[in-house]
Each structure stands twice: as structure tokens, then as C-alpha cells.
């Protein structure tokens, strides 16, 4: 349940790419089609009841991926205070008209930390002649150490496009979400502990659903 359209564009593609990767691995039981995820709108309300409502709306789907920014340097509070209580409400739901296979997707700090994972994709997205080093971009492991990754990306866009004379030739932060959803390296993304956790949880969900063989 991404918070805005920019998150939807970026995370939907990442979820799809991860599913394709897992379902193309030696662990896969067979071939499966992967469709673009459907983003369910988030309405006002507490996290617990929101997850239950989304699980009801996702009845009939294989899996529900719940996105929540950690807003912190670890995932602990987001998991224990927001995700797990909502998941428990779904587990306790007396009817079977809910999607009970739920995967948490919790970037450390916020989604933009994942966008910093690939220091080579960022300059390519803006077409800047400056290198990742000149732009002070963090390596993949340093991406989650930025407390305010969104502000860092806005500064990056300003510095990397300063050579462009006309503003109409520049891309904005909204454009960057879409560009990086395709351009970011899966290997670099996999260096992020929060993404590794999502991928592990997603793999467990697909194993539960019968798409993957259990690990040896």
C-alpha cells in the first residue's frame, strides 16, 4: 500500500522484478506469469485496521505486499508497532474472505533509500557528465545510512543538472522514480539489508503458495 503515486511507480516495478527473479530461480517449481502489482489505495486510519481492510480487498489475490517506510534507521518499530499487529488481525479474521499471505516491504528511513542503492544508475538517469564520486553518491551499503535520502536525491538532481541551461531539459524527482525502477541494478539493491529482508519474506510467501520448493 504505497503512500503516493511516485512510490507506486518505483516499488511496483521492484516487486515485479523480484517476483520474476525468484520465479526464475532453480528453486521455482515451474513457469509462472508475473503481472504488474495492483496498488490498493490507502485511506485514513490506523495501520492495524488499514492492513485488515487491504487484506479484505486483496481477497482472491495470491499475495498482499504491504509497504511502510521505517522512518528510522532500523525496521524494528515499523514491524512491531504497525505491521505485525495488522497481520495478526488478518490471521484472526474468522472468515476466509481475506488474503492471508502478507509480505512486509519496509525500506529503512524511506523508499528513497532504495533509490540510492545504485550509484551508477543515478548519473545515467540524469545524463550528467559528473561521476558518482564527484556527486558524493554513497555506495550501495551506504544508501541506508542517509537519514534524509529524499533531500539528498533533490540535492543530487540540482548538482547533476546544473550544466543544463534550460529548466525544461531537466528531470525532477518524480521522473527519477520511474527511471530508476528500470535502471537500478538488482545486485546493488540486494546489498541493502531491508531489501534482503523483503526478498526473503517474499520467497517464503511464494514457497507457502507452492510456487517455490522449500530451501534445502
N, C-alpha and C positions, 0 to 999 in steps of 0.2 A: 504494500500500500504506500507507494512513494508520495511525498508531500506535494510535489509540483510537477508540471509538465517537463521541465528540464531533467529532473531526476528520473522521470518515467522513461524518457528517450535514452538516457545513458544506461540505467540499471536494467531495463527490459532487454537491451541487446546483450549486456553482460550475462544476465540469467540465461538467455537463449544460447549464447556461445558456450557457457559452462555445461548446459544440458547436452549440447551436441558433443562436446569433448568427452563427457562421462559416458554417453551412449555409443561412442565410437571406440571406447577403450576395450582392452581384452576382457574386462570384467562384464561387458554387455552380453546379455543372453541372446540378442538378435537385433534386427534392424527396427528402428522406430522413427516416426516422423516427429520433428520438433517444431511446434508452432510458436509464433511470436506471443509472448505472455500478454494477457489481458489485464490492464490496470484497473482495479476497482477503486472508485472514489472514496476518499476518506472524509467523513463528516465529523463535526464537533462531538467530543465525548472522550471519556477516559480510555486509556489504552486497552484495558481488560475487555470492556464491552465492545470496543471497536473491533478487536480480533474476533470475538464471537460473531459479531454481525457479518464481518467479511467471510468467515468460515461458512456461515449460512448462505451467503451469496455465491460462494465458490462450490456449493454442493453440486456434484456431478463432474467436477474437475479432478484431475489426478492429484494436484498438489497446490498448496497456497504458500507463496513466499511473502513473508511479512517484513517490510523494510522499516527500520527505525534507526536514526542517527544516534550514535552513542553519546554525543555531546560531552565527551570525556575522553581521557587518554586510554581507557580500557572499555571493554564491553560489559563489564560485570553489572553495573547499575541498570543499564538498559535491559539486560536479560532478566535479572531478578525482580526488578520493580515493574517492568512493563510487559515483556514478552511472556515469561513463564506463568504469571497469574492469568493472562488471557488464554494461553494454551490450556491451562487447567480447566477453565470454564468450558472450552470446547470438548475436552476429554469427558467432562461430567455431563455434557448435554445428553438428556435422556433419549432424544430421537436420533435417527441415523441420517437426518437431512442436513448434515454439515460435512465439510471437508475436514477430516481429522489428520491429514498428513500436512503438517505445517513446518516450514523451514524459516528460521530467522536469518535475516540479512542485515547485519549491523556494522557499518563502517565505523572505525574509530574516529572520534570527533564528528565528521560528517562525510557525505558522499564524495565531496571534492577531494578528500584524501586519496581515494582510489584513482582519481584523475591525474594525480601527481606521480603515480607508480612508474610511469614510463618516461624518463627524461629525454628520450629520443623522439617520441611521438609528439611531444608538446611543441618543439620548434618547427617540426614538419607541418603541424596543423596551421600555424600562422605564416609559414613561408619565410621566417626570419633568417637573415644571414648569420645571426649570432648563434654560438654553440650553447649547449646545455650548461657548460661550465661558466661561460660569460654571463649567462642569465641566472646563475646561482641556483639552478634546479637541484633538488635533492635526489639522491639515488633512490631505488625502489624501497629499500628498507627504511630510509629516512622520511618517506612520504607521510607516514602516520605520526611522525614526531612534530609536525606542524600543527600548532594549536588552532590556527585560523586559516585552514587551507583555501577557503573561498577568497579571502582577502589576498592571499599570496597569489592565487591564479589571476585575480584582477590586476595586480601589480605586474605579473608576468606578461599579460596581454598588452599593457601600456608600454613596457620596455621593449618587448619583442616587435612591436609595430610602430615604434617611434620614427622609423625611417620612412614610413609611408606618409606622403604629403597630404593625401585626401582621406578624410574620415570614412567616406563611403567605400573605400577599398579595404577597410579593416573589419575583422570579425569581432563579435562581442562574446561575452561569457556564455550566453545561450547557444551560440553557434558551436562553441567549443565542446559542449556536452555531446552533441551529435557527431562531431568529427572524431572525438576520442573513443566513442563507443565502438567504432570500427577500427580505429588506428592503434589503440593501446595493445601492447604485447601481452599475451596470456601468461608467458613466462615471467614477465615483470610483475604482473598483477598477482601471480601466485607467490611472490615474495612477501606479500602483506599478510601478517597473521590473521587479521579479521577476514580477509578473503579466503584464506586457507580454512578457517572455521566454517564459513559459508559453504565452501566446496565439500568439506567433509560431511556436514549436515545434509546437504543436497544429495550426496552419494548414498547416505544412509536411507534417505527418503525413497530414492529410486530403487534401492535394494529391497526395502519394505514393500514397494509396489510391484516387485517382481521383474523389473527391467534389468537389474544387475545381479550377478552372482555375488554372494557374500564373500568378503575378503578371506583369504586362506588363514 
